Amino acid sequence: MVPPKKVLIVGGGISGLATAYRLTELSRQTAVPLEITLLESKPRLGGVIETKHQNGFLLEGGPDSFISEKPAALELSKRLGIAEAVTGTNEKFRKSFVYKKGKLVQVPEGFYLIAPSQIRAFLETPLLSWATKLRMGCDLFIPRRAGDGDESVGSFVRRRFGETTLREIAQPMIGGIYTADPERLSLEATMPQFLEMERAYGSVIRGLFARKKLGKKNAAKVASGPRYSLFLSYREGMEQLIRTLVSKMPEVHFKTCAPAVRLSRNVGWEIVVESGVTYGADAVCLALPAHQASRLLEVAAPALSRDLSAIPYESVATVNLAYRRADIPHSLCGFGFVVPAFTKRKIVACSFSSVKFPGRAPEGMALLRVFAGGALHREVYALEDDAMVQTITEELRHYLGVEAKPLFTSVSRYPLSMPQYPVGQLAQVTSLQVQLMAFPGLSLAGNGYRGIGVPDCVKGAELAAETLMAHLKSGDFARAS
Ligand SMILES: Cc1cc2nc3c(=O)[nH]c(=O)nc-3n(C[C@H](O)[C@H](O)[C@H](O)COP(=O)(O)OP(=O)(O)OC[C@H]3O[C@@H](n4cnc5c(N)ncnc54)[C@H](O)[C@@H]3O)c2cc1C
């Protein structure tokens, strides 16, 4: 019998687990036996995906959903047999709000992060002044940018839609996803669809309308099969994905409380964990935030390590707050709201979690979840838990008129967990890939490279697994080992 090839995966978040799962699938399909060990520094698996249950409430610490537009997470759910546990958002309340001058104002229907795709709703919205609407309409006539290099999201929005659109709507909508400063955030790496629209149609608005038309045509063609809403989760919360992944890989050795401290290359690869134990492997995947991968590679690959450390990350916190529904005067007729940074208020965004997804709060109760910290609110992340909760409850009084104290609160902190793709990110990632070619059997997965969302991480992890498998089957591997 052929001895199994040894694979080490470092990091037990969705990236590491999806890498492991894809490897088990490939091993079965190709009949190449693998011995997979996954090292995780914490006592639990899942990384920032963390679902807690308290007094009948379901609290999400990290992500509360994933998008269906990028199919990798949904496809994985189907392969895992949990497609029927996937739950869409509440159809009755598919709208959100932006904070403006002391009020929460509804985002006009069809507004897509930075631009409108429904004329009537756009013209009627009180969210934007007539001057801003006129300036936004200029997108139809402003010529394409000369040159094809990357630019910041801030520069793109300002150029096509004007300063006020950036400040009052684009920054908070984008901030709610990336907790980033749009002046530094790469357009190419975060919202390439807008760049494409400018290139293909000479206008983002024209591009959005064309996409809508195409969407309608495709929907007409695909009349059967399940239709998914844009945001999805699982009935038992996002951790259901983690638990299922782990349960479907009984052959993988999961080592928790095992922080990797050093990686070296000998005949194959070696990883030393904090306890001093050394693991040897034929192939390694570092499924870590880029700064952690950088630390591990300091000695074995100093240039690669330096480039990885240049990908900036910010810290974010979420605060779940449980209330009696009757204690919140606001109608909560939407999924939540975002707050523009220029207003100098203290939070990034708030989700009405118990409205967004079913089963998040008991009957008669409401669950709110506030996003705090990130590039533009570091001072809030720096607060102690009690002070953070106090700040946030005061903020909620301002937006929603809630005077009552929450029944309970839960603070979750994710230090240096949100990558802030700088301008030029994709070129930098290509350069990392070129450098990796000098290290056969080493691959990288995680949110630091080509997308931060759960589906992006799954896609990156599956690619990393396929690259490793190709290496293990190739002559390169025979030579290296
Ligand atoms: C608060 C928050 C909300 C989010 N909301 C959404 C959302 O709604 N939708 C969405 O799609 N995405 C969202 N994201 C982004 C998405 O959840 C993450 O990008 C993704 O889950 C990252 O997964 P990962 O496995 O790459 O990294 P992580 O989850 O960070 O996992 C890395 C793992 O590696 C471990 N580790 C670190 N160093 C070592 C070491 N030296 N040795 C061993 N193990 C180590 C860590 O303990 C951790 O478990 C959110 C992120 C956060 C933080």
The ligand as a MOL file (V3000), in Angstrom:
LIG
                    3D

  0  0  0     0  0            999 V3000
M  V30 BEGIN CTAB
M  V30 COUNTS 53 58 0 0 0
M  V30 BEGIN ATOM
M  V30 1 C -16.8850 40.6660 13.1730 0
M  V30 2 C -16.8020 40.1160 11.7720 0
M  V30 3 C -17.9340 40.1040 10.9760 0
M  V30 4 C -17.8840 39.5840 9.6900 0
M  V30 5 N -19.0150 39.5420 8.9430 0
M  V30 6 C -19.0100 38.8690 7.7710 0
M  V30 7 C -20.2250 38.5830 7.1100 0
M  V30 8 O -21.3220 38.9170 7.5920 0
M  V30 9 N -20.1660 37.8770 5.9370 0
M  V30 10 C -18.9910 37.4270 5.4270 0
M  V30 11 O -19.0120 36.7670 4.3740 0
M  V30 12 N -17.8240 37.6790 6.0450 0
M  V30 13 C -17.7990 38.3670 7.2080 0
M  V30 14 N -16.6290 38.5670 7.8750 0
M  V30 15 C -15.3760 38.1110 7.2660 0
M  V30 16 C -15.1730 36.6020 7.3810 0
M  V30 17 O -15.9010 36.1080 8.4570 0
M  V30 18 C -13.6970 36.2720 7.5890 0
M  V30 19 O -12.9050 36.9070 6.6060 0
M  V30 20 C -13.4370 34.7770 7.5250 0
M  V30 21 O -14.2990 34.0760 8.3880 0
M  V30 22 C -11.9730 34.5260 7.8760 0
M  V30 23 O -11.7380 33.1460 7.9670 0
M  V30 24 P -10.2430 32.5990 8.0380 0
M  V30 25 O -10.3120 31.1590 8.2930 0
M  V30 26 O -9.4860 33.0490 6.8430 0
M  V30 27 O -9.5820 33.3760 9.2470 0
M  V30 28 P -9.9050 33.2510 10.8710 0
M  V30 29 O -11.3290 33.0280 11.0330 0
M  V30 30 O -9.2390 34.4440 11.4030 0
M  V30 31 O -9.1500 31.9310 11.2230 0
M  V30 32 C -7.7620 31.8710 11.3980 0
M  V30 33 C -7.5070 30.8410 12.4970 0
M  V30 34 O -6.0970 30.6710 12.6440 0
M  V30 35 C -5.7960 30.5570 14.0260 0
M  V30 36 N -4.3840 30.9140 14.2010 0
M  V30 37 C -3.8140 32.1480 14.1460 0
M  V30 38 N -2.4930 32.0410 14.3130 0
M  V30 39 C -2.2170 30.7250 14.4790 0
M  V30 40 C -1.0260 29.9850 14.7040 0
M  V30 41 N 0.1720 30.5920 14.7760 0
M  V30 42 N -1.1150 28.6400 14.8400 0
M  V30 43 C -2.3030 27.9970 14.7680 0
M  V30 44 N -3.4690 28.6550 14.5530 0
M  V30 45 C -3.4130 29.9950 14.4110 0
M  V30 46 C -6.7690 31.5200 14.6830 0
M  V30 47 O -6.9490 31.2030 16.0570 0
M  V30 48 C -8.0270 31.2850 13.8620 0
M  V30 49 O -8.8290 30.2600 14.4020 0
M  V30 50 C -16.6460 39.0870 9.1770 0
M  V30 51 C -15.5000 39.1140 9.9680 0
M  V30 52 C -15.5740 39.6040 11.2670 0
M  V30 53 C -14.3370 39.6000 12.1250 0
M  V30 END ATOM
M  V30 BEGIN BOND
M  V30 1 1 1 2
M  V30 2 1 2 3
M  V30 3 2 2 52
M  V30 4 2 3 4
M  V30 5 1 4 5
M  V30 6 1 4 50
M  V30 7 2 5 6
M  V30 8 1 6 7
M  V30 9 1 6 13
M  V30 10 2 7 8
M  V30 11 1 7 9
M  V30 12 1 9 10
M  V30 13 2 10 11
M  V30 14 1 10 12
M  V30 15 2 12 13
M  V30 16 1 13 14
M  V30 17 1 14 15
M  V30 18 1 14 50
M  V30 19 1 15 16
M  V30 20 1 16 17
M  V30 21 1 16 18
M  V30 22 1 18 19
M  V30 23 1 18 20
M  V30 24 1 20 21
M  V30 25 1 20 22
M  V30 26 1 22 23
M  V30 27 1 23 24
M  V30 28 2 24 25
M  V30 29 1 24 26
M  V30 30 1 24 27
M  V30 31 1 27 28
M  V30 32 2 28 29
M  V30 33 1 28 30
M  V30 34 1 28 31
M  V30 35 1 31 32
M  V30 36 1 32 33
M  V30 37 1 33 34
M  V30 38 1 33 48
M  V30 39 1 34 35
M  V30 40 1 35 36
M  V30 41 1 35 46
M  V30 42 1 36 37
M  V30 43 1 36 45
M  V30 44 2 37 38
M  V30 45 1 38 39
M  V30 46 1 39 40
M  V30 47 2 39 45
M  V30 48 1 40 41
M  V30 49 2 40 42
M  V30 50 1 42 43
M  V30 51 2 43 44
M  V30 52 1 44 45
M  V30 53 1 46 47
M  V30 54 1 46 48
M  V30 55 1 48 49
M  V30 56 2 50 51
M  V30 57 1 51 52
M  V30 58 1 52 53
M  V30 END BOND
M  V30 END CTAB
M  END
